[in-house]
Structure formats: structure tokens, C-alpha cells
Amino acid sequence: MTTDKVLTTDKLAQQIQACATEQLTGWLEIEDPQGQQWSLSFHLGRLTGGASKMHPIRRWCRQLSVHCPELSAFPVCQGSSAQPVYWDYKSLAELVRQGKVPLKQMRSVVVGNCTEIVFDIIQRQEQLRCGSSEQLTYRQIPQETIDSTSDSTLVVIRASQIMQQATLAWEPWQEAGLVDISPSLAPVIWDADKLRQQTSLLAYHNLTTLVDGDRTLRDLALKLKQNLLAVTQSIMPYIRVQVMGLISVGDFRCDTHFNQATNPMPETAGRKGGPVQTLPASPLVVYIEDSQIDRLTMSQILANAGYRFINVRDPIKALPTLLKHKPQLIFLDLVMPVLNGYEVCAQIRRVSVFQDTPVIMVTSNDGIVDRVRAKMVGSTDFLAKPITRSKVLTILQRHLGVSRNILSG
């Protein structure tokens, strides 16, 4: 097993190509500093699937709806009353063996799934490269020869094809200035009155009908049958003026056990699940922070742990946003322009509905004077920078109870 840094997108491409050249049978695992993980599985150097902790079932359902619409998978994954359970790799492979689904269609599902995963890896690496000294890391995990007749080798793909498709999708996304905008975020309307003033009646109707705070940008593009980039660009003007926002949402899940909706990562191999249902509403966390790096870090940590998340960049607009969404916990940066964290915290505590809401001061100045002053204005706790996954999850467990990590089954 080898471990190394992924320094650039080109280095990622080289590593994927190395797996092909070396005829790897096993996994290439990639991880970011906040614990987000991706896995690409190989058989004799050919790509056979991919997995990710971010929306594995939601992503698989999207691919089924595009390439196997006869299964009606996407409405089922959104909790309809129908009962098909063809939402994972194994069950789809069984349909192929029974002759009910062409192998070509299953291959398209796997290709689309892997392309989204590699796109997400590229995006995370570019986010880190632009604003952090930290990098992604990868490791190869060889496995003993797999039975070539097993489900996991039913579809084999040239790894270079996936890298090429993901890069072709990423480059225009990057050129459009969307490096910080993940397609896995869900648009939400923050100010319906202003939105109505700034759009036509038809556009307003479409937005209020489709933008429900649960459909991700990828889900929305699929629903509209439009290009993802075009849909995102049409929404961005409203996001920039904070009439709309982007929040993290959880994955779909099944009744009993979580099942990777692709070839599984090594530690999840062999588990089964039942019919897909939507997750119950997870706690909403708001982070009032103007720093791009810190809010991206927090967003990744919270999304991985199954929390919904809203970032408020302008402290002046914090209170209206909090009143509209009523989060279960608030992270509040201490040092911000115009209003500092002490002033914002005092404003929050004057509102009766937030009297018992945990307000966590986030600061690099974790001294006794800061703690005393924060306590005087009603702060519940402190989170010392740099922001790390373990620190954030400790705070969440302390003030909201049991972890909401959606991968815990």
C-alpha cells in the first residue's frame, strides 16, 4: 500500500493512469484534510466503479433516472409510494444477468457515477490549491485477484475515459468562476419578496416550485433536463445578492443499513439495504463567517457529517437569515468587518426564539479575556481555529447530542 500527496489535477490524472499501467486490482482511495473520502475500484487496471461519502445513493439514483428510466428510480429515491429497489450496483447487476436491463445501460450508469466522483475530487483539490497549504492524499490498496465473473467486474471502463470526461466538465465550471460552488449544494430561497421583484412571473413561479432546499444543483439540472452549468449560472446572480443561498443537504437512505450505491469502498463490502427513503430533516447549522477558506472547510465537515448548512458572509444580514431559518446551532466568527462577533452575539440573544440556541464563537484569539467577554454577551462555547473535523464534531455532539453522520447506518 502506498500513500502520497495529490498536488495538482495533472498529478491526479497521472496517479489514475498509474493504476491502469500497473494493472491494479484493488482501490485508489483519496481523502481531503477534513475527512471527505472517495474511492475508485480497479480490476487489472480497468476502472470498475467508484464510491464517495458525499451523496452516494442520491448520485446513483440520478444516473439510473438518466440511463435506466424504465426503473423509475429517481422518484423512488425521493420517497414516493412505489417500491422498486433497483437502486444499488448489485441489484442492477442482477437485472442485467436476467436480461431485463442491457449491459450497455448499466455501463452508462457506472460511467456517469464515476465521472461525478472524479469531478468532485478535482474540485476539492482546486479549492485547497487556491486557498490552503493542505492537499488531498491518495493511497493504493491492492487486493488479491477478484473473480472475473463477479458483480464487481461486470462493467470495466478505461480510467482515462473517466478522467477526460470529468476534466471536460470541470474546465468550463472553473472558467465560470464556480470553483467554490459544489454541484452537491442545494439552492434555497432566502428572500421570496426580493426574488419576485427581480424576476419575471414565470421565472419566479419556476424557482419557487423547484427550489425547495432539498434538490441539489445536480438534481435541479436533471429535473429541468438542462445543462448543469447553465442552470447554476442562471441562479448565481440571485445567490450573489443573497436573495437565494446554497446549503448542504443529506443523502437518501434505506430503512436498515446504509449501502454504497456503487461498488463499495473496502470497509463496506457485502452490506445490503432495503427500500430507499429520504433522510429525516437533519439539524440546520449556520456559520456567520466572511473568510472563504473557513466557510469551505466548515461546509465540507458539516456535509460529511449529515448536517444541513448555511453560510452567512455579511454579519449585518445575519439576524434576518437566522429568523427565517431558525437553525439548531450557530457558529459565529469573532473577527469580521462592520460588526464583530460580540456585537452579533448580543443581537442574537436579544431575540427570544434564540435564547436557548447554542452560539459557538469561532476565533484564533482563544484567550481568557475573549472568553469572558464572549460569555458576557451570551456565547455558549468556543471553537479555536484552525477549524478541524474533530473539533467541529465534538462541539456538535456536545450541544446537539448524538452525531448525525449519515454513514453510521
PERAFEN-V534942 format. One record per backbone hydrogen bond with DSSP energy under -0.5 kcal/mol. CO is the residue of the C=O (numbers start at 1). NH is the residue of the N-H. If there is no record, write none. Layout:
# PERAFEN-V534942
co->CO nh->NH
co->CO nh->NH
This chain:
# PERAFEN-V534942
co->2 nh->140
co->4 nh->138
co->5 nh->7
co->6 nh->136
co->8 nh->12
co->9 nh->13
co->10 nh->14
co->11 nh->15
co->12 nh->16
co->13 nh->17
co->14 nh->18
co->15 nh->19
co->16 nh->20
co->17 nh->21
co->18 nh->22
co->19 nh->24
co->20 nh->23
co->24 nh->26
co->24 nh->45
co->25 nh->143
co->26 nh->42
co->27 nh->29
co->27 nh->141
co->28 nh->40
co->29 nh->139
co->30 nh->38
co->31 nh->137
co->32 nh->35
co->36 nh->32
co->37 nh->53
co->38 nh->30
co->39 nh->51
co->40 nh->28
co->41 nh->48
co->41 nh->49
co->42 nh->26
co->43 nh->46
co->46 nh->43
co->47 nh->157
co->49 nh->41
co->51 nh->39
co->53 nh->55
co->55 nh->59
co->56 nh->60
co->57 nh->61
co->58 nh->62
co->59 nh->63
co->60 nh->64
co->61 nh->65
co->62 nh->66
co->63 nh->67
co->64 nh->68
co->68 nh->71
co->69 nh->72
co->72 nh->76
co->73 nh->77
co->74 nh->78
co->75 nh->80
co->76 nh->79
co->85 nh->87
co->88 nh->92
co->89 nh->93
co->90 nh->94
co->91 nh->95
co->92 nh->96
co->93 nh->97
co->94 nh->98
co->95 nh->100
co->95 nh->101
co->96 nh->99
co->102 nh->105
co->102 nh->106
co->103 nh->107
co->104 nh->108
co->105 nh->109
co->106 nh->110
co->107 nh->111
co->108 nh->112
co->109 nh->113
co->110 nh->114
co->111 nh->115
co->112 nh->116
co->113 nh->117
co->114 nh->118
co->115 nh->119
co->116 nh->120
co->117 nh->121
co->118 nh->122
co->119 nh->123
co->120 nh->124
co->121 nh->125
co->122 nh->126
co->123 nh->127
co->124 nh->128
co->125 nh->129
co->126 nh->130
co->127 nh->131
co->128 nh->132
co->136 nh->6
co->137 nh->31
co->138 nh->4
co->139 nh->29
co->140 nh->2
co->140 nh->142
co->141 nh->27
co->147 nh->150
co->150 nh->153
co->151 nh->154
co->157 nh->47
co->158 nh->161
co->158 nh->162
co->159 nh->163
co->160 nh->164
co->161 nh->165
co->162 nh->166
co->163 nh->167
co->164 nh->168
co->165 nh->169
co->166 nh->170
co->167 nh->171
co->168 nh->172
co->169 nh->173
co->170 nh->174
co->171 nh->175
co->172 nh->176
co->173 nh->178
co->174 nh->177
co->178 nh->181
co->180 nh->182
co->182 nh->185
co->183 nh->218
co->185 nh->217
co->186 nh->247
co->187 nh->213
co->188 nh->190
co->188 nh->245
co->191 nh->195
co->192 nh->196
co->193 nh->197
co->194 nh->198
co->195 nh->199
co->196 nh->199
co->200 nh->204
co->201 nh->205
co->202 nh->206
co->203 nh->207
co->204 nh->208
co->205 nh->209
co->206 nh->210
co->207 nh->211
co->210 nh->212
co->215 nh->187
co->216 nh->220
co->217 nh->221
co->218 nh->222
co->219 nh->223
co->220 nh->224
co->221 nh->225
co->221 nh->226
co->222 nh->225
co->227 nh->231
co->228 nh->232
co->229 nh->233
co->230 nh->234
co->231 nh->235
co->232 nh->235
co->232 nh->236
co->233 nh->237
co->235 nh->238
co->235 nh->239
co->236 nh->240
co->237 nh->241
co->238 nh->243
co->238 nh->244
co->239 nh->242
co->243 nh->190
co->243 nh->191
co->245 nh->188
co->247 nh->186
co->248 nh->309
co->251 nh->279
co->253 nh->277
co->260 nh->262
co->265 nh->268
co->266 nh->269
co->268 nh->271
co->275 nh->255
co->277 nh->253
co->283 nh->285
co->283 nh->308
co->284 nh->328
co->284 nh->329
co->285 nh->310
co->286 nh->288
co->286 nh->331
co->287 nh->289
co->287 nh->312
co->288 nh->333
co->291 nh->295
co->292 nh->296
co->293 nh->297
co->294 nh->298
co->295 nh->299
co->296 nh->300
co->297 nh->301
co->298 nh->302
co->299 nh->303
co->300 nh->304
co->301 nh->305
co->302 nh->307
co->303 nh->306
co->308 nh->285
co->309 nh->248
co->310 nh->287
co->311 nh->313
co->312 nh->289
co->313 nh->315
co->314 nh->317
co->315 nh->318
co->317 nh->321
co->318 nh->322
co->319 nh->323
co->320 nh->324
co->321 nh->325
co->322 nh->326
co->328 nh->358
co->329 nh->286
co->330 nh->360
co->331 nh->288
co->332 nh->362
co->334 nh->336
co->334 nh->341
co->337 nh->339
co->340 nh->344
co->341 nh->345
co->342 nh->346
co->343 nh->347
co->344 nh->348
co->345 nh->349
co->346 nh->350
co->347 nh->350
co->348 nh->351
co->350 nh->352
co->351 nh->354
co->352 nh->355
co->354 nh->357
co->358 nh->330
co->358 nh->360
co->359 nh->361
co->359 nh->380
co->359 nh->381
co->360 nh->332
co->361 nh->363
co->361 nh->383
co->362 nh->334
co->363 nh->385
co->364 nh->366
co->365 nh->367
co->367 nh->371
co->368 nh->372
co->369 nh->373
co->370 nh->374
co->371 nh->375
co->372 nh->376
co->373 nh->377
co->374 nh->379
co->375 nh->378
co->381 nh->361
co->383 nh->363
co->388 nh->392
co->389 nh->393
co->390 nh->394
co->391 nh->395
co->392 nh->396
co->393 nh->397
co->394 nh->398
co->395 nh->399
co->396 nh->400
co->397 nh->401
co->405 nh->408
co->406 nh->409
